[in-house]
Amino acid sequence: MSEQPFAGVTVLELGHFVAVPYAGQMFADGGAHVVKVEPLDGEPSRHLAPLAPGESRHFLIRNRGKHTLPLDLKHADAREILDALLARADVVLTNMRPGLAADFGLDWEQLAPRFPRLIVGNVSAFGGRGPDAGLAGMDHVVQARSGLMVTNGRMKDGLPTSGDSPIADYMAAALLAFGVASALYQRERTGRGARVEASLLMAALVLQNNLMVRVESVDGPTHAAFREWLAGARRAGVPYAEQIERMPRSRPTGMVAVYYRTYATKDSAVAVACGSPSLRRRFIAAVGLDDPALDGRVPEAELDAHYTRLGAEVEAVMGSRTADEWHSILGARGVPAGSVALPIEMLDAEQPAANDMFHRFEHPALGPVTVLGAPVAQGDAGFAPGPPTAPFGSEVRAILTWAGFGGPAVERLLIGGAVTPRPA
C-alpha cells in the first residue's frame, strides 16, 4: 500500500492559469491520480512564452504528475465523456469564469444529486455572493481591490502595483487544497461529498490578516477620520503615495523605525525582525547602542522623536559592515535577521537545497530543469514531485480507456472531434 496520503484518490481538474492547477499539482504530489481537462488547443499557460510546443515555464511549475485530456466542452460528445470521468472521480476542481461551470453542468448544484460522494472545489475571484460575485478577476485585479497591493508596498511610477508573483492565486490554491483534503476526511465518516469554495479575495485578505482587525473602541474613530480624509484626498487628486503614507498603522513607531525593518549594509541589505522585548535588547546591544525606551525611560510623548533619532544611529552602524558580517553577529545572538536575497539566488542557495525544496529533473523536450519541490513533507514519501506531464494529446486513448470506453467507442469519440490525440 502506498504511503502517500492521496493514493487512490482521483481528481478531475478543469482549471487554468494558477490557483486550480497548483492545487491539482499538490494532490498529484501527494499520490492522487489527476486528470487535467484542457481545451483542444491546450491550457492558456502552455502558450505564455513557450520554450517548446505546449511547454512553458508557467505550465511546468503547476502541472507535473498529471494526465491531460484535450476536450471541447461545447461538443455534443463532451457530456458523455465528462460523465464517465466524473463517475470515477473523487474530486472535481474548477476556476472558470462566473456562470461557466453551471453552463457545462459542472457546478455543485447539478453534480451533487448525480454524484453524491463527489467533492466539488471551486475558486472564484470575489466569492459566490454579493455585488461582485459575477465579475471576472485575476490576481493583479484582486490584489488591487483587496488592499494587498498597498500592503505589499510596491510602487511604480507613483502608483501601487503587484509583484512578479501572483501570491493571492497561490494562497487560494493552498486554501482550496486544505478545504478539499478536509472534505475527503469528512467523507470517510459521512460517506457524502461536499462543496468547497475558495476565492482570490479571501486569499488576499488572509495574506493581510495582521491588518484585518478593528477594535472599535480604539480604532473606530481613527479609521472613520481617515476614511473621511481619504474621500476628500481622492476628490482633490492627492497622489497615491501620500494617501498610503497617511493610512493608520497599528505597528508601534519603534518597530518600524528600528526593530522590524530592512537596513542598508556596506554591500547589500539586511532585514531584522525583533518582535519581543528580549530580542530588541539583543539587537540594540549587538549594534553597540542603547535604547532607554526599552526600560521605560522615555516619556510616551517623546517616543516618536526618540525612535527617529535612534533609527538614524542604527542605520549608520549597520552601514559600516557587510551583510555577511551582520548575519554572523546577529545570528550568534539569536536575533532573527537575514540578508536580502534576489529570487534568482535561491535556485542555487544551500539552505533550500539541504531541505529538498527544489526538484531537479530532465525534461524530455527542454533538458535539465529546476522547479520548486512539493510544498509540504509527510514522512519519507508522503509528497513527492511527479514526472512532467506527457506531451499534450499523447494520453487521450489511455484516459478514455481508463474512463470505461471500449475500443470502438474510443475511435468514435476521436472521429467525432470532441477529443483529439494530436499534440499542441
C-alpha positions as CSV (number, residue, x, y, z in Angstrom):
1,M,0.0,0.0,0.0
2,S,1.3,3.4,-0.9
3,E,2.2,5.7,2.0
4,Q,1.1,8.8,0.0
5,P,-1.9,10.5,1.6
6,F,-4.0,10.8,-1.6
7,A,-3.1,7.4,-3.2
8,G,-6.4,6.0,-4.6
9,V,-8.0,9.5,-4.9
10,T,-8.9,10.6,-8.4
11,V,-9.0,14.4,-9.1
12,L,-10.7,15.8,-12.2
13,E,-9.1,19.2,-12.8
14,L,-10.9,21.8,-15.1
15,G,-8.7,24.8,-14.3
16,H,-6.3,27.2,-15.9
17,F,-3.5,29.6,-15.0
18,V,-2.6,29.3,-11.3
19,A,-5.0,28.5,-8.4
20,V,-6.6,25.3,-9.5
21,P,-3.6,23.9,-11.5
22,Y,-1.3,24.4,-8.5
23,A,-3.9,22.8,-6.1
24,G,-4.1,19.9,-8.5
25,Q,-0.4,19.6,-8.6
26,M,-0.3,19.4,-4.8
27,F,-2.7,16.5,-4.9
28,A,-0.6,14.8,-7.6
29,D,2.5,15.3,-5.4
30,G,0.5,13.5,-2.7
31,G,-0.2,10.5,-4.9
32,A,-3.6,11.4,-6.4
33,H,-4.5,10.4,-10.0
34,V,-5.1,13.8,-11.5
35,V,-6.8,14.1,-14.9
36,K,-6.5,17.6,-16.3
37,V,-9.1,18.5,-18.9
38,E,-7.8,21.2,-21.3
39,P,-9.2,23.0,-24.4
40,L,-8.3,21.4,-27.7
41,D,-5.5,24.0,-28.1
42,G,-4.2,23.5,-24.6
43,E,-4.4,25.3,-21.3
44,P,-3.6,29.0,-21.8
45,S,-0.5,28.9,-19.6
46,R,1.1,26.5,-22.1
47,H,1.3,29.4,-24.6
48,L,2.8,32.0,-22.3
49,A,6.3,32.3,-23.8
50,P,6.6,28.6,-24.7
51,L,10.1,27.1,-24.8
52,A,8.9,24.0,-26.8
53,P,5.5,23.3,-28.3
54,G,3.0,23.3,-25.5
55,E,5.7,23.6,-22.8
56,S,6.3,26.9,-21.0
57,R,7.8,27.8,-17.6
58,H,4.3,28.6,-16.4
59,F,2.9,25.2,-17.4
60,L,5.9,23.3,-15.9
61,I,5.6,24.8,-12.4
62,R,2.0,23.9,-11.9
63,N,1.2,20.8,-13.8
64,R,3.6,17.9,-13.1
65,G,2.3,14.4,-12.3
66,K,-0.9,14.9,-14.2
67,H,-2.6,13.2,-17.2
68,T,-4.1,15.7,-19.7
69,L,-7.1,15.3,-21.8
70,P,-7.8,17.7,-24.6
71,L,-11.6,18.1,-24.7
72,D,-14.0,20.5,-26.3
73,L,-16.6,21.1,-23.6
74,K,-19.0,22.6,-26.1
75,H,-19.0,19.5,-28.3
76,A,-22.1,17.3,-28.4
77,D,-20.0,14.3,-27.1
78,A,-18.4,16.2,-24.2
79,R,-21.2,15.4,-21.8
80,E,-20.7,11.6,-22.3
81,I,-17.0,11.9,-21.7
82,L,-17.4,14.1,-18.7
83,D,-20.0,11.8,-17.1
84,A,-17.6,8.8,-17.5
85,L,-14.8,10.8,-15.9
86,L,-17.0,12.2,-13.1
87,A,-18.2,8.7,-12.3
88,R,-14.6,7.7,-11.5
89,A,-13.6,10.9,-9.7
90,D,-13.5,11.7,-6.0
91,V,-12.8,15.4,-6.5
92,V,-13.5,17.9,-9.3
93,L,-11.7,21.3,-9.3
94,T,-12.8,24.3,-11.3
95,N,-11.9,28.0,-11.6
96,M,-14.0,29.0,-14.6
97,R,-15.4,32.5,-15.1
98,P,-18.7,33.1,-13.2
99,G,-21.5,31.0,-14.6
100,L,-19.5,28.9,-17.0
101,A,-19.2,25.8,-14.7
102,A,-23.0,25.8,-14.5
103,D,-23.3,26.1,-18.3
104,F,-21.3,22.9,-18.5
105,G,-23.2,21.1,-15.7
106,L,-20.1,21.2,-13.5
107,D,-21.4,23.2,-10.6
108,W,-22.2,21.7,-7.2
109,E,-26.0,22.1,-7.6
110,Q,-26.0,19.9,-10.7
111,L,-23.3,17.5,-9.7
112,A,-24.3,16.7,-6.1
113,P,-27.6,14.9,-6.9
114,R,-25.9,12.7,-9.5
115,F,-22.6,12.0,-7.8
116,P,-23.3,12.2,-4.0
117,R,-19.8,11.2,-3.0
118,L,-18.1,13.8,-5.2
119,I,-16.2,16.8,-3.7
120,V,-16.6,19.9,-5.8
121,G,-13.9,22.5,-5.3
122,N,-14.2,25.9,-6.9
123,V,-12.1,29.1,-6.9
124,S,-13.8,32.4,-7.8
125,A,-12.4,35.8,-7.9
126,F,-14.6,37.6,-5.3
127,G,-16.8,34.9,-3.7
128,G,-20.1,33.4,-4.7
129,R,-22.4,36.1,-3.3
130,G,-22.5,39.9,-3.3
131,P,-22.4,42.6,-5.9
132,D,-19.1,41.5,-7.4
133,A,-19.8,37.7,-7.5
134,G,-20.4,37.8,-11.2
135,L,-17.3,39.7,-12.1
136,A,-14.2,38.1,-13.7
137,G,-11.0,38.8,-11.9
138,M,-7.4,37.7,-11.8
139,D,-4.6,38.1,-9.2
140,H,-3.5,41.5,-10.2
141,V,-7.0,42.9,-10.1
142,V,-7.9,41.2,-6.7
143,Q,-4.6,42.5,-5.2
144,A,-5.8,46.0,-6.1
145,R,-9.4,45.5,-4.8
146,S,-8.3,43.8,-1.6
147,G,-5.7,46.2,-0.3
148,L,-2.9,43.6,-0.8
149,M,-1.3,45.8,-3.5
150,V,-0.8,48.6,-0.9
151,T,0.1,46.2,1.9
152,N,3.0,44.8,-0.2
153,G,4.4,48.3,-0.6
154,R,5.5,48.1,-4.2
155,M,5.2,51.3,-6.2
156,K,5.9,52.0,-9.9
157,D,5.6,55.5,-11.4
158,G,3.9,56.7,-8.3
159,L,1.2,54.0,-8.3
160,P,0.8,50.8,-6.3
161,T,1.4,47.6,-8.3
162,S,1.6,43.9,-7.7
163,G,4.8,42.0,-7.6
164,D,6.1,39.4,-10.1
165,S,4.4,36.5,-8.2
166,P,0.6,36.1,-8.1
167,I,0.6,35.5,-4.4
168,A,-3.2,35.6,-4.0
169,D,-3.5,32.9,-6.6
170,Y,-1.1,30.6,-4.7
171,M,-2.7,31.3,-1.3
172,A,-6.1,30.4,-2.9
173,A,-4.6,27.2,-4.2
174,A,-3.4,26.3,-0.7
175,L,-6.8,27.1,0.9
176,L,-8.6,25.1,-1.8
177,A,-6.3,22.1,-1.2
178,F,-6.9,22.3,2.5
179,G,-10.6,22.5,2.1
180,V,-10.7,19.6,-0.3
181,A,-8.5,17.5,2.0
182,S,-10.8,18.3,4.9
183,A,-13.8,17.3,2.8
184,L,-12.1,14.0,1.9
185,Y,-11.5,13.4,5.6
186,Q,-15.1,14.2,6.4
187,R,-16.4,11.9,3.7
188,E,-14.7,9.0,5.4
189,R,-17.1,9.5,8.3
190,T,-20.2,10.6,6.5
191,G,-20.0,8.9,3.0
192,R,-21.1,12.2,1.5
193,G,-19.3,14.6,-0.8
194,A,-19.2,18.4,-0.2
195,R,-18.9,21.8,-1.8
196,V,-15.6,23.6,-1.2
197,E,-15.3,27.3,-2.1
198,A,-12.2,29.4,-2.1
199,S,-11.7,32.9,-3.6
200,L,-8.8,35.1,-4.5
201,L,-10.4,37.9,-2.4
202,M,-10.4,35.8,0.8
203,A,-6.8,34.6,0.0
204,A,-5.7,38.2,-0.4
205,L,-7.4,39.1,2.9
206,V,-5.7,36.1,4.7
207,L,-2.4,37.4,3.5
208,Q,-3.2,40.7,5.3
209,N,-4.6,39.1,8.4
210,N,-2.5,41.3,10.7
211,L,-4.3,44.3,9.2
212,M,-7.8,42.9,9.0
213,V,-8.9,43.8,12.5
214,R,-10.7,46.7,14.1
215,V,-11.2,47.2,17.9
216,E,-14.0,49.7,17.7
217,S,-13.2,51.5,20.9
218,V,-9.6,52.1,19.9
219,D,-9.6,52.1,16.1
220,G,-13.1,53.2,15.2
221,P,-12.6,57.0,15.5
222,T,-9.2,56.8,13.8
223,H,-10.5,54.7,10.9
224,A,-13.5,56.9,10.4
225,A,-11.4,60.1,10.4
226,F,-9.1,58.6,7.8
227,R,-11.9,57.4,5.6
228,E,-13.3,61.0,5.6
229,W,-9.9,62.4,4.8
230,L,-9.3,59.8,2.1
231,A,-12.6,60.7,0.3
232,G,-11.5,64.3,0.2
233,A,-8.0,63.5,-0.8
234,R,-9.2,61.4,-3.8
235,R,-11.5,64.2,-4.9
236,A,-8.6,66.6,-4.7
237,G,-6.2,64.3,-6.6
238,V,-3.8,63.8,-3.8
239,P,-1.1,61.4,-5.0
240,Y,-1.4,57.7,-4.1
241,A,1.9,57.8,-2.2
242,E,0.6,60.4,0.2
243,Q,-2.7,58.5,0.6
244,I,-0.8,55.4,1.5
245,E,1.5,57.2,3.8
246,R,-1.4,58.7,5.8
247,M,-3.0,55.3,6.3
248,P,-3.3,54.4,10.0
249,R,-1.0,51.6,11.1
250,S,-1.0,49.6,14.3
251,R,2.7,48.8,14.4
252,P,4.5,50.9,17.0
253,T,6.9,53.6,15.9
254,G,9.9,51.8,17.5
255,M,9.2,48.6,15.5
256,V,9.0,50.5,12.2
257,A,12.0,52.8,12.8
258,V,14.4,50.4,14.4
259,Y,13.4,46.8,15.2
260,Y,11.3,45.4,12.3
261,R,12.8,46.8,9.1
262,T,15.5,46.5,6.5
263,Y,18.9,48.2,6.7
264,A,21.4,49.0,4.1
265,T,24.8,47.4,4.8
266,K,28.2,48.0,3.3
267,D,27.4,45.8,0.3
268,S,23.7,44.8,0.4
269,A,20.8,44.9,2.8
270,V,19.7,43.0,6.0
271,A,16.2,42.6,7.4
272,V,15.8,42.3,11.1
273,A,12.6,41.2,13.0
274,C,12.7,41.7,16.7
275,G,9.1,41.1,17.9
276,S,9.8,40.7,21.6
277,P,11.5,43.0,24.2
278,S,14.3,40.4,24.7
279,L,15.1,40.3,21.0
280,R,15.1,44.1,20.8
281,R,17.6,44.2,23.7
282,R,19.8,41.7,22.0
283,F,19.7,43.6,18.7
284,I,20.5,47.0,20.2
285,A,23.3,45.6,22.2
286,A,24.7,43.8,19.1
287,V,25.0,47.2,17.3
288,G,26.6,48.8,20.3
289,L,23.8,51.2,21.1
290,D,21.3,51.8,23.9
291,D,17.6,52.2,23.9
292,P,16.3,53.7,27.1
293,A,12.7,53.3,25.9
294,L,13.0,49.6,26.5
295,D,13.2,50.3,30.2
296,G,10.5,52.9,30.2
297,R,13.0,55.8,30.5
298,V,11.5,57.8,27.5
299,P,8.1,59.6,28.0
300,E,5.4,58.4,25.7
301,A,5.1,61.8,24.1
302,E,8.7,61.7,23.1
303,L,8.8,58.2,21.7
304,D,8.4,59.1,18.0
305,A,11.3,61.6,18.1
306,H,13.4,59.2,20.1
307,Y,13.0,56.3,17.7
308,T,13.5,58.6,14.7
309,R,16.9,59.6,16.2
310,L,17.8,56.0,17.2
311,G,16.8,54.6,13.8
312,A,19.3,57.0,12.1
313,E,22.1,56.0,14.5
314,V,21.4,52.3,13.9
315,E,21.4,52.9,10.1
316,A,24.9,54.4,10.4
317,V,26.2,51.4,12.3
318,M,24.6,48.9,10.0
319,G,26.1,50.6,7.0
320,S,29.6,50.1,8.4
321,R,29.7,46.3,7.9
322,T,28.8,43.8,5.2
323,A,25.6,41.7,5.2
324,D,27.6,38.6,5.9
325,E,29.3,40.2,8.9
326,W,25.9,41.2,10.3
327,H,24.5,37.8,9.6
328,S,27.2,36.2,11.8
329,I,27.0,38.9,14.5
330,L,23.2,38.9,14.8
331,G,22.9,35.1,14.3
332,A,25.3,34.5,17.2
333,R,23.0,36.5,19.5
334,G,19.8,34.7,18.3
335,V,18.5,37.8,16.6
336,P,16.2,37.0,13.6
337,A,18.0,38.6,10.7
338,G,18.9,37.8,7.1
339,S,20.5,39.4,4.1
340,V,18.1,40.3,1.4
341,A,18.4,37.8,-1.5
342,L,17.3,38.2,-5.1
343,P,14.8,35.5,-6.1
344,I,17.2,34.0,-8.7
345,E,19.8,33.4,-6.0
346,M,17.5,31.0,-4.2
347,L,17.8,28.5,-7.1
348,D,21.4,27.8,-6.1
349,A,21.2,28.5,-2.3
350,E,22.4,25.9,0.2
351,Q,19.6,26.1,2.7
352,P,16.7,25.2,0.4
353,A,18.8,22.5,-1.3
354,A,19.5,20.9,2.1
355,N,15.8,20.6,2.7
356,D,14.8,19.3,-0.8
357,M,12.9,22.5,-1.6
358,F,13.8,22.3,-5.2
359,H,13.2,19.5,-7.7
360,R,15.8,19.0,-10.5
361,F,14.9,16.7,-13.3
362,E,15.5,16.0,-17.0
363,H,12.7,17.2,-19.2
364,P,12.3,15.2,-22.5
365,A,12.0,18.4,-24.6
366,L,13.8,21.0,-22.5
367,G,16.7,19.2,-20.8
368,P,17.7,19.9,-17.2
369,V,15.0,21.9,-15.3
370,T,14.8,23.2,-11.7
371,V,11.4,23.9,-10.1
372,L,10.1,24.0,-6.6
373,G,9.5,20.6,-5.0
374,A,6.5,19.6,-3.0
375,P,5.5,22.4,-0.7
376,V,4.9,20.1,2.3
377,A,6.6,17.0,3.7
378,Q,5.0,14.0,5.3
379,G,7.3,11.2,6.4
380,D,9.8,10.0,3.8
381,A,7.5,9.6,0.8
382,G,4.1,11.3,1.6
383,F,4.6,14.0,-1.0
384,A,7.0,13.7,-3.9
385,P,7.2,15.6,-7.2
386,G,5.8,13.6,-10.1
387,P,7.2,13.5,-13.6
388,P,6.5,16.2,-16.2
389,T,3.1,15.7,-17.9
390,A,3.2,13.6,-21.0
391,P,3.2,15.5,-24.3
392,F,-0.2,17.2,-24.9
393,G,-2.7,14.9,-26.5
394,S,-0.5,11.8,-26.1
395,E,-2.7,10.1,-23.5
396,V,-6.1,10.5,-25.0
397,R,-6.7,6.9,-25.8
398,A,-5.3,5.7,-22.4
399,I,-7.5,8.2,-20.5
400,L,-10.7,7.3,-22.4
401,T,-10.0,3.6,-21.9
402,W,-9.4,4.2,-18.2
403,A,-12.8,6.0,-18.1
404,G,-14.5,2.9,-19.4
405,F,-14.8,3.4,-23.1
406,G,-14.1,0.3,-25.3
407,G,-12.0,0.4,-28.4
408,P,-14.9,1.2,-30.9
409,A,-16.2,3.9,-28.6
410,V,-12.8,5.5,-28.3
411,E,-12.4,5.6,-32.1
412,R,-16.0,7.0,-32.4
413,L,-15.2,9.8,-30.0
414,L,-11.9,10.6,-31.7
415,I,-13.6,10.7,-35.1
416,G,-16.3,13.0,-33.7
417,G,-13.7,15.6,-32.7
418,A,-14.6,16.2,-29.1
419,V,-11.2,14.9,-28.1
420,T,-8.0,14.9,-30.1
421,P,-4.8,12.9,-29.8
422,R,-2.9,15.5,-31.8
423,P,-0.1,17.3,-29.9
424,A,-0.4,21.1,-29.5
